[in-house]
């Protein structure tokens, strides 16, 4: 087996939202810490050596906020021989394991489903239980134990969601995905417009090559190094059906192509805009004070449109790159890359409007439309009414910023972008998000070889 790959699972899924809507705050926090899928590590053992059957064997261990093992899934190859237990024999193993792992008694459990699976050389069993006391209005907490032969191969808890709730959420989510895609199209549409203008300007030798090269090199290195630092998390998601050498080649090519594409996408606008006669008055008094004030205002609007008030989901800060090989370095590179992207994103609509209106001397209606529409690129996945409202609010903000400040001096934009990134970094320092998982990667011990299945709470 190769070294374990560690992947941080910090996504909000249907289970999290379902529990958020159907429990009170205390119950949600309890389930968030020991049952829900948000914010846990997935430690994956697998091999890329041997035949296909051997490579199919994997072990995934879920480790929670406080270092406890939440569950595991050991996929045993179908051809591996084992015992053929009766249902009663397998049930005793399942029930004892659920009692020990989740600190429950049999009186608190109700059988839901039993799934036998007869293989060539063994018989597997899956047992699903639920709590007798209902804690959710339209669903329940379920506990699943899988027996491979005579060994416990998987044990986990999750939240079973009612079909009616899930259907409604899928319809709503589809609409929100479409609206989010529109925001993305607006953002990249404006960016691609500047890229095309930059390429045309380059052919006419009205392009700042030195700035372009600096941005190109910076973006490329930051993106590539970030990908390499997160390689373990990426390899954890790769299938073992392919030889490792092939996956390594795919990883290297993907990392290079992705980094080059990202670098050119942002470096061309930088080189183009650096050559334009933009109003940049570095010697103006109180540049930092005014820029910081505008940055705080912009960050407040960003926080407002991304608040839980509109999303109707639990508000949480996704931990920094703690599944990286060097988390502190990944956070630094990520902040630097995000700053450069934010800088270009803020500059693009204002530069386009300045070019279109010839420094606000003509085409003012078209310029106002571009500024208003550009506000929607800062709005994420929201219900339609909130997407329209927040996009309109941000559009008016963009119009106000340009008419009152930016058209006279664009030097504030780099300061604004820096303030937004620094405030985002400050969230982690205040909440201690990076410390929730200190030491958890090592909080388990293997009781047997990978071919066994006894994985218990560690005592590191």
N, C-alpha and C positions, 0 to 999 in steps of 0.2 A: 504494500500500500504506500502511496506517496503521502507527503505531509498533508494534514487536514487543511481544507480550504474553509475560511471563515467569511460568512456573508451576513451583513446586518439587514434584517427584515424590519423596515420602519414604515411600511405603507399602511394607509388606512383602507381597510377592506369593508365589504358588506357587513361582516360580523360586527365590526366596531361601530358602524353607524346604527345597526339594528339595536345593539345593546344601549347605545347612547339615547335612542328614542324611546326605549321600553323599560328603562330602569331609572332609579334616582342616582344622585351623584355618588353616594357611598358604595352602592352596588356596582356602579360602573368602574370606580377606581379599583375595587377588589378584583373584578373580572379582568380589568386591563392588566393587572400585575401577574395573573397566573393562568389565564385562559385565552384571552384575545391574542390575535396574531401580531399586533403592533409592537414594534420595538423589542425584538429578541434577536439573538445570534443564532444562525444556523451553521453548525460545524459539520462539514461533510467529509467523510472518508470514502475514497474510491480509488480504483486502479485503472491505468490505461495499458496494462500489460496482460499477456495471456490471451486465451481465446475469447470469443464474444460472450459466452456464458459466464466466464470468470469476470470479465469486465463489467457485466451487468450488476454485480454485487455492489451495493452502496449502503452507507450508514449515515443518516442525517440525525443530528442531535440538536434539539431546540433548547437554548439556554436563556433564561429570563433576566429581568432587571436586576435581581439581587443575587445572581449567580446560581440559582437553582435550576435543575433540569426540568423543563416543562413537558418533555416527551421525546420520543425518538422513533425512527422508522428504519429498520434494517431490512433491505430487500435481499432476500436469499434466492439464489438462482434456482429455477424450477427443477433443474436436473439433480440438485443435491439431495441425496437420500436422507430419510428421516422416519420417525415413528408415525403410526396411524392411530392417533388417540380417538377414543370415543368422545361424544359431545360432553358428557359429564366430566371426563378427565380434563379435557381442554378448558371447560368452563371454570373448574376449580383454579387452574393456573391464571386465567384471565381475571377472575374475581379477586384472588389474593393480590395480584399485581396492582389492580385498580385501588384496592383498599390501602395498600402500602404507599403507592405513589401519590395519591390524591387525598390521603387521610380521611377516608370515608368508610362507613360501615355498610354492610349489605342491606340493612333496613332502609338506607337512604337511596337505594338504587332500584330501578325497574328495568328488566330486560326489554330491549326494543327490537333487536334484530340479531339473527345468527346466520352466518354465511359460511358453509363448508366449501372447500375446494379440493377435489381429488386430483393429485398429480401422479406421475408414473411411479415414483419411489417414496412418496409420503402423502400425508393429508394435512392441509392447512385449515385453520378456523379463524373467523373474525366474529367478535362479540361486541355489540353496541349496547350501552346502558344509558339511562337518563336518571336525573334526580327525581325522587318522589315528590318533593316540594317544588312547585312551580315558582320560578324567579323571573320569568319573562312572560309578557302577555301573549305573544304570538310565536314563541319558540321555546327552546329548552337547551340546557347544557348537556352535552353528551360525552361519554367516555368510551373510547374504542381501544380494544386490545386484540392483537393479531398473534396467532400461534402458528409457527412454522415447524411441523413435525411435533416435537415436544418442547420446543424453545419459544419463549416470548420474543417476537421479532419486531413488534411495533406497539407503542402505547402513547396515546395522546388524548387531549380534551379539546373540544371546540364548541361553538354555538350553532345549533341547528336553527335555520331561519325558515319561517313559513313561506310557502310557495307564492301566496298572494302578495306578501310584502316584497318578495324578491322580484316578482313581475313588475310591480309598480316602480320599484327603484331602477330596474333596467330601462324602462321607458324614459324615466326622468334623466337617467345617466346618459342615454343616447342623445337627448336634446342638449345636455350640457357639454358633451364631447363635441358636438357640431359647433356650438357657440365658441368653445375654446379653440377649435380649429380655425374659426373665422378670425379670432384674435391673433393667432399665429400667422395666418395668411397676411393680415394687415402688417404685422411686424416685419416679416420677411419680404413682403411686397415692397415696402419702403426701402428696406436694406438692399434688395436686388436692384431697385431703381438707381440707387446711388452707385452700386457696383457697375452697372451698365454705363452710367455717366462717367465713372472713373476710368473704365476701359477706353471709352471714346476720347476722354481727355488725355490719356496716356499716349494714344496713337498720334495726338496733335502736340505732344510734348508739353502739355500743361498739367504736369503730374509731379508730385514731390516724391521722387524715388527713394530718398534716404529715409523719410518717415515711413514709407511703405515697407522697406526692408527691416526697419526696427520693429514695427508691429508684426510683420510676418515672422521674424525670428522669435519674438517674444511669445506670440500666440502658439506657434508650433512647439516650442520647448515646454511651455506650461501645459498644453494639452497632452503632449506625448508623455511627459513625466507623470502627470496625473493618472493617465491610463496605466502606466507601468506600476505605479504604486498601488493601484486597485486591481492588479492582475489576479491575485488570489480570489477575490470576490467574483471576477469574471470567469475564471477557470472552474469555480464551484458550480457554475450554471452550464458548463459545456457537457455534452453527452459523452459517455465512454465508449460508444459504439465505433467511434473513429479513432485511429492511432493517434497517440499524443503528439507525434511529430507533425502530423497534418494540422491538428488544432493549434499547435504553436505557430506554424506558418500562417494560418488564418488570422491568429491573434496579432502577429507582427504586421501583416499587410493591412489589416483593419485599423490598427493603431496609427500606422503611417498615413494611410489615405484619409482617415478621419481627422487627424491633426493638420494635415496639409489643407484639406478642404476648409476647415474652420479658420485656419490662419489666413487663407486668401479671402474668405468671405468678409473678414473684418479688416484686413490690412489694406485692401484696395480702397474702401471708403476713407480710411485714415489718410492714405497717400493723396487721394483726390481732394479731400476737404482741407488738408494742410496747405494746398496750393491756392485755395480760394481767398479772395480779399474779405475775410470775415472780420467783424468788429471784435478784436481781442486787445483790450487795454489793460495790460498787466500792472501799470503804475497807478491805476485808479485807487483812491483811498478806500480803506475798509473792504477790500476785495474778499478777504477771508471771512469777515463777519457777515457780509451780505451773502456770500456763497454758502456759508454754513446755515444761515437762516433759511435760504431757499431750499437747501438740502433737507433740513428738518421738516419744512412744509411738504416737500415732495414725499419724504418717507412717511409722514403722517397719512397722506392720501393713500399710499401703497398699503400701509397697515390697515387702513379703513376698508378698502375694497377687498382685502384678503382676510378679513376678520370672520370669526365663526358666526357672527350675526346673520350674514348672508348665505353662508354655506350650509348651516344647520348640521355641522359635524363637530366632533370634539376637537378643540383647539390644542395643538401640541407642536412642539418644536422638534423637528427631525434631528437626531444627533448628527454631529459633524462626521467627517470621513473616518469613523473609528474602526471600520473594517479594512482600512488601508494598511499597507506594510509599515508606513510611518505616518500615523494619524496627524501629528502636529504639522509635518511638512505638507501633507495633502491639504490640510485646512489653509495653510499659507498660500500654496499654489492655487487652490480653488478660489480664494478671496481675490488674488491678483487677476486671475482670468475673468472672474465675474465683474471686477471693476472695469477692466478694459471693454468688456461687452456692454456693460451699462453705459459707459461713456459714449460708445458709438451709437447705441440705441437712442440716447438722449439727443445726440447731435443731429442724427439723420433727419427727423422731421423738421427741425428748425432750419437746417441748411437747405433742405428742399424748398421750404416756404420762402426763404430769402432769395434763392435763385429764381423761383417762379414769379415772385412779386417784384423782382429787381430792387431789393432793399425797401420793400413796402411802397413802391411807386405805382404799381399796376397789378392786375389780376388778384385783387384783394379778396374777392368772394371765393375764388378757387383756393387761395391760400388758407382762408379760414376753414374751409371744408376739410383740407388735409390735416390741419391742426386738430380739428374736432375728431375726425376719424382716427387719428393717431392715438388718441386717448384710450381707445378700445384695445390696443395691444398690451396694455398693462392689466387687463381684466382676465382672470382665469376661468375655471369651470364654475359657473353659477347658474341658478335658475334664470329663465328668460327675463323676468321683470327686474331682477337685481343686476343682471348683465347689462341691460339697457340703461338702468339708472346709473350704475357705477361707471360705465363707459362714457355716458354723457357728462358726469361730474368730472372725470379725468380729462375729457375733451375740452371742457370749459377751463380747466386748470392749464392745459397746454396753450390755449388761446391767451389766457391772462398772462402767463409767464412770458410769452413771446411779445405781446403788445406792450407790456409794462416794463420788462427788464431785458430779455434775451436779445431783442433786435438792436438794442443799444450796446450790449457788451456780452459776448458769449464766453468770456473767461470764467464765468460762474459755473458753467456746466461741469468741468472736471472736479470742482469742489463739491458740487451737489452729488455727483456720483460717488465720491469718496465718503461723504457723510452717510449715504444710504448703505454702503457696504460696511462701514464701521459700526453703524447701529445694528446691522444684522449680526455682526460678530459679537457685539456687546450682549445680545440676547443669550448667547451660549455662556458668557461669563457670569451673567446674573443668575440664570436658571441652573447652571451647572450641568447642562445636558451632556457634556463630554464625560462627566464623572459617574453617570448612572451605571456604567458597565465596567468600572475599573476592576480588572482582574478576572472577569467572568470567563474569559476564553480558557482559563486554566482550571475552572471550577468543575472538573469532572475527571474521573479516572476510569481506565478500562479494566474491568474485572476479568475479562477473558479475551481471547483472540477475536479477530473480526468474524471468524466462523461461528463464534458463540453469540449469545444475545443478552447476557446479563449486564445491563448498564444501569447503574444506580447513582444516587446522589453522591457527589464527591465530598471529600473532607480535606480540601486543599488548605 
